[in-house]
């Protein structure tokens, strides 16, 4: 009988921790205390897309390769930062060219981060192999 009561109490506590409540301001509160506004326009989010190099691309040789991307959303002008998981910061331009000889050999995760004037950011990434 004690086991049944303990299980019932545990189930009640677990269920209470999984519930969300909505306050009068339109925000949802989860049990963890995080608050997320409801009804934000998609234009406030920054969506970043890397168009070159392609995911899985093998980069080799001594001819420059194009790094190109785009970002949509945010407020005002966007700033950009390209980086590599191996070589670190690569550029602060929306697009640039890089000679593969200047990159370390190996598997790189190439990241393009875009940030708007208010500090909101988004990022995209691709994995490439430098030979």
N, C-alpha and C positions, 0 to 999 in steps of 0.2 A: 504494500500500500504506500509506503514511504517513497519507493521508487517511482510510482505513478505520479505522486505529487511533485517530486523533484523534476521529473520529465515535463510536467505541465508548466511549472514555473520557468524552466529553461526555454521551452517553446514560446511562452509569452514574452520573455525578455528578448529572445532572438527576433521575434516578429516585430516588436516595438522598435528595435534597432534598424530594421529594414524599411520602415515607412518613411514617406516623404510628406511634408505638409506644405501648403501654399499660404503665404502670408498675404495681406491685403495689398501689398505693393507689387504683386505679380511675380515674386521670386520664389523658387522652390528651395526648401531647406532639407538637406539630407541628414541622417543621423550622425554623420561625421562632422557636421558643422559647416560644410561647404555651402556657399550660396551662389546660385547661378541665375542671372536675370533671364526672364522669359520674354520672347518676342523681339530679340535683337535682330536687326537687319543683317543679311549676309554680307553687305558691303563693308561692315565693320571688321570682318575677318579678312586676313590676308592669305590668299591662296597662291602658292609658289609652284611653278612648273619648270623643270629643266628640260629643254628641248635638244641640247647637245652638250656633252656626249650622251649617247644612248646607254641605257642600263645594260651591263654585261659586255660593253664594248672593250675590245683589246686595243690599247693605245701603244704604238711603237713607232720607231723611225725618228727622223729629224725634221719632219715637216710640221709646222704649227697646226694645232687642232683647235677648233672653235669651242668655246664654252659659252652657251647661250641659254637664257632663261627669261621667264616673264613672271610678273606678280600682279594680282588683281585684288582690289579692296583697300581697306585702310583709309586714313584721313590725310590729305595733303600729299606732298612729294614723298616718294619712297627712297630709302637708301639700301644698298645691296652689299653683301659680303659673301664671297666664295671662299670655301676652305676645303682642305683635304684631311682625311683622318691620319695621313702619314706626314704630309708636308706642311700642314697648318694653313695659315691665311694665304690665299692665292691672288685675290683681286677685290676691289670695291666698286667695280663697274658692273653694269647690267650684263654686259657680254665682253669677252676678251679672247685673245688667242694665246696659247701656251705651247712651247716646244716640249715634246715628251722627254727629251734628253735632260731637261731641267727638273723632272719629277723622279722621285725615288721609285725603284722597281718594286712591284708588289700589288696587292689588292687595296685599292683606295675606295673610300666612301667619299664622294664629292657632294658637298652641301652648299646650297644657295639659300641664304637667309635674307629676307626683305623686312625692313622696319619702316613704319610710318612716323610722321612728326610727333604723334602722341605716345610713341613707345611700343605700340602693338607690333607684333612680328609674326611671321610665318616662315616655314622653310620646306624645301624639297631636297631630295637626295637621290643619287644613283650610285651604284657600285660599278667600278671599272677595274681593269687589270692593266698595269703599265709594265711593258716588257722592254 
